[in-house]
Amino acid sequence: MDLDKETIERISKLSPEERNQVEERVRNEMLRQVFQELVQNISEKCFLKCITKPGSSLTSSEQTCLAKCMDRYLDAMGIVSKTLIERSSRNSS
């Protein structure tokens, strides 16, 4: 993210408390975007895998497939996240 000179000057004039608030807002926005992308990816991948003949409603097997697909995807994301955090903490030590 490139910041222009004016933005950098404005940031430098913030109090530590104001900086913390801005950082928190930016962090929250980034997390929201990551979550949105995750939901979008899960929806697309699981829909393509589970819904073979789209209709006006989901069959029970499609509902089951979607639920299991989403659970597996979230489990995998959790494992990947945990592994990345562990590796990151090992590398920074």
ZADO-1210 file (C-alpha; in nm, 4 decimals, padded with zeros to 6 digits):
<atoms>
<atom x="00.0000" y="00.0000" z="00.0000" code="MET" pos="1"/>
<atom x="00.1577" y="00.3278" z="-00.1135" code="ASP" pos="2"/>
<atom x="00.0898" y="00.6359" z="00.0939" code="LEU" pos="3"/>
<atom x="00.1236" y="00.9862" z="-00.0421" code="ASP" pos="4"/>
<atom x="00.3205" y="01.2554" z="00.1416" code="LYS" pos="5"/>
<atom x="00.0083" y="01.4266" z="00.2762" code="GLU" pos="6"/>
<atom x="-00.1238" y="01.1023" z="00.4250" code="THR" pos="7"/>
<atom x="00.2106" y="01.0288" z="00.5895" code="ILE" pos="8"/>
<atom x="00.2179" y="01.3775" z="00.7416" code="GLU" pos="9"/>
<atom x="-00.1359" y="01.3389" z="00.8751" code="ARG" pos="10"/>
<atom x="-00.0517" y="01.0015" z="01.0271" code="ILE" pos="11"/>
<atom x="00.2603" y="01.1414" z="01.1930" code="SER" pos="12"/>
<atom x="00.0459" y="01.4046" z="01.3686" code="LYS" pos="13"/>
<atom x="-00.1849" y="01.1478" z="01.5283" code="LEU" pos="14"/>
<atom x="-00.1562" y="01.0726" z="01.8964" code="SER" pos="15"/>
<atom x="-00.0571" y="00.7160" z="01.9910" code="PRO" pos="16"/>
<atom x="-00.4181" y="00.6458" z="02.0877" code="GLU" pos="17"/>
<atom x="-00.5455" y="00.7747" z="01.7531" code="GLU" pos="18"/>
<atom x="-00.2854" y="00.5651" z="01.5683" code="ARG" pos="19"/>
<atom x="-00.3981" y="00.2573" z="01.7580" code="ASN" pos="20"/>
<atom x="-00.7587" y="00.3297" z="01.6625" code="GLN" pos="21"/>
<atom x="-00.6665" y="00.3711" z="01.2953" code="VAL" pos="22"/>
<atom x="-00.4596" y="00.0512" z="01.3021" code="GLU" pos="23"/>
<atom x="-00.7495" y="-00.1352" z="01.4623" code="GLU" pos="24"/>
<atom x="-00.9924" y="-00.0090" z="01.1966" code="ARG" pos="25"/>
<atom x="-00.7547" y="-00.1079" z="00.9171" code="VAL" pos="26"/>
<atom x="-00.7011" y="-00.4505" z="01.0747" code="ARG" pos="27"/>
<atom x="-01.0767" y="-00.5034" z="01.1092" code="ASN" pos="28"/>
<atom x="-01.1365" y="-00.4011" z="00.7483" code="GLU" pos="29"/>
<atom x="-00.8663" y="-00.6387" z="00.6280" code="MET" pos="30"/>
<atom x="-01.0162" y="-00.9231" z="00.8318" code="LEU" pos="31"/>
<atom x="-01.3600" y="-00.8455" z="00.6899" code="ARG" pos="32"/>
<atom x="-01.2229" y="-00.8621" z="00.3364" code="GLN" pos="33"/>
<atom x="-01.0405" y="-01.1890" z="00.4035" code="VAL" pos="34"/>
<atom x="-01.3579" y="-01.3362" z="00.5528" code="PHE" pos="35"/>
<atom x="-01.5630" y="-01.2216" z="00.2524" code="GLN" pos="36"/>
<atom x="-01.3146" y="-01.3814" z="00.0126" code="GLU" pos="37"/>
<atom x="-01.3173" y="-01.7027" z="00.2160" code="LEU" pos="38"/>
<atom x="-01.6966" y="-01.7223" z="00.2076" code="VAL" pos="39"/>
<atom x="-01.6955" y="-01.6488" z="-00.1665" code="GLN" pos="40"/>
<atom x="-01.4360" y="-01.9209" z="-00.2344" code="ASN" pos="41"/>
<atom x="-01.6165" y="-02.1776" z="-00.0218" code="ILE" pos="42"/>
<atom x="-01.9478" y="-02.0952" z="-00.1854" code="SER" pos="43"/>
<atom x="-01.8097" y="-02.1247" z="-00.5383" code="GLU" pos="44"/>
<atom x="-01.6097" y="-02.4429" z="-00.4822" code="LYS" pos="45"/>
<atom x="-01.8784" y="-02.6230" z="-00.2854" code="CYS" pos="46"/>
<atom x="-02.1570" y="-02.5146" z="-00.5212" code="PHE" pos="47"/>
<atom x="-01.9658" y="-02.6461" z="-00.8222" code="LEU" pos="48"/>
<atom x="-01.8916" y="-02.9726" z="-00.6415" code="LYS" pos="49"/>
<atom x="-02.2344" y="-03.0367" z="-00.4900" code="CYS" pos="50"/>
<atom x="-02.4977" y="-02.8819" z="-00.7159" code="ILE" pos="51"/>
<atom x="-02.5046" y="-03.0840" z="-01.0346" code="THR" pos="52"/>
<atom x="-02.8522" y="-02.9851" z="-01.1537" code="LYS" pos="53"/>
<atom x="-02.9547" y="-02.6439" z="-01.0166" code="PRO" pos="54"/>
<atom x="-03.3255" y="-02.6195" z="-00.9437" code="GLY" pos="55"/>
<atom x="-03.5665" y="-02.4173" z="-00.7372" code="SER" pos="56"/>
<atom x="-03.4545" y="-02.5869" z="-00.4150" code="SER" pos="57"/>
<atom x="-03.1737" y="-02.8039" z="-00.2836" code="LEU" pos="58"/>
<atom x="-03.2164" y="-03.1772" z="-00.2470" code="THR" pos="59"/>
<atom x="-03.1266" y="-03.3339" z="00.0862" code="SER" pos="60"/>
<atom x="-02.8145" y="-03.4900" z="-00.0674" code="SER" pos="61"/>
<atom x="-02.7090" y="-03.1480" z="-00.2034" code="GLU" pos="62"/>
<atom x="-02.7627" y="-02.9927" z="00.1402" code="GLN" pos="63"/>
<atom x="-02.5563" y="-03.2687" z="00.3022" code="THR" pos="64"/>
<atom x="-02.2825" y="-03.2328" z="00.0408" code="CYS" pos="65"/>
<atom x="-02.2685" y="-02.8547" z="00.0891" code="LEU" pos="66"/>
<atom x="-02.2496" y="-02.8861" z="00.4679" code="ALA" pos="67"/>
<atom x="-01.9709" y="-03.1458" z="00.4519" code="LYS" pos="68"/>
<atom x="-01.7828" y="-02.9526" z="00.1833" code="CYS" pos="69"/>
<atom x="-01.7932" y="-02.6324" z="00.3857" code="MET" pos="70"/>
<atom x="-01.6851" y="-02.8154" z="00.7019" code="ASP" pos="71"/>
<atom x="-01.3895" y="-02.9771" z="00.5221" code="ARG" pos="72"/>
<atom x="-01.2894" y="-02.6458" z="00.3660" code="TYR" pos="73"/>
<atom x="-01.2986" y="-02.4658" z="00.7012" code="LEU" pos="74"/>
<atom x="-01.1069" y="-02.7496" z="00.8705" code="ASP" pos="75"/>
<atom x="-00.8399" y="-02.7328" z="00.6007" code="ALA" pos="76"/>
<atom x="-00.8159" y="-02.3544" z="00.6323" code="MET" pos="77"/>
<atom x="-00.7766" y="-02.3922" z="01.0089" code="GLY" pos="78"/>
<atom x="-00.4940" y="-02.6429" z="00.9683" code="ILE" pos="79"/>
<atom x="-00.3174" y="-02.4244" z="00.7120" code="VAL" pos="80"/>
<atom x="-00.3557" y="-02.1146" z="00.9317" code="SER" pos="81"/>
<atom x="-00.2268" y="-02.2968" z="01.2392" code="LYS" pos="82"/>
<atom x="00.0725" y="-02.4316" z="01.0457" code="THR" pos="83"/>
<atom x="00.1573" y="-02.0890" z="00.9039" code="LEU" pos="84"/>
<atom x="00.1382" y="-01.9303" z="01.2487" code="ILE" pos="85"/>
<atom x="00.3633" y="-02.2010" z="01.3969" code="GLU" pos="86"/>
<atom x="00.6193" y="-02.1646" z="01.1172" code="ARG" pos="87"/>
<atom x="00.6110" y="-01.7878" z="01.1434" code="SER" pos="88"/>
<atom x="00.6741" y="-01.7962" z="01.5180" code="SER" pos="89"/>
<atom x="00.9593" y="-02.0484" z="01.4709" code="ARG" pos="90"/>
<atom x="01.1201" y="-01.8344" z="01.2015" code="ASN" pos="91"/>
<atom x="01.0968" y="-01.5164" z="01.4075" code="SER" pos="92"/>
<atom x="01.2568" y="-01.6782" z="01.7150" code="SER" pos="93"/>
</atoms>
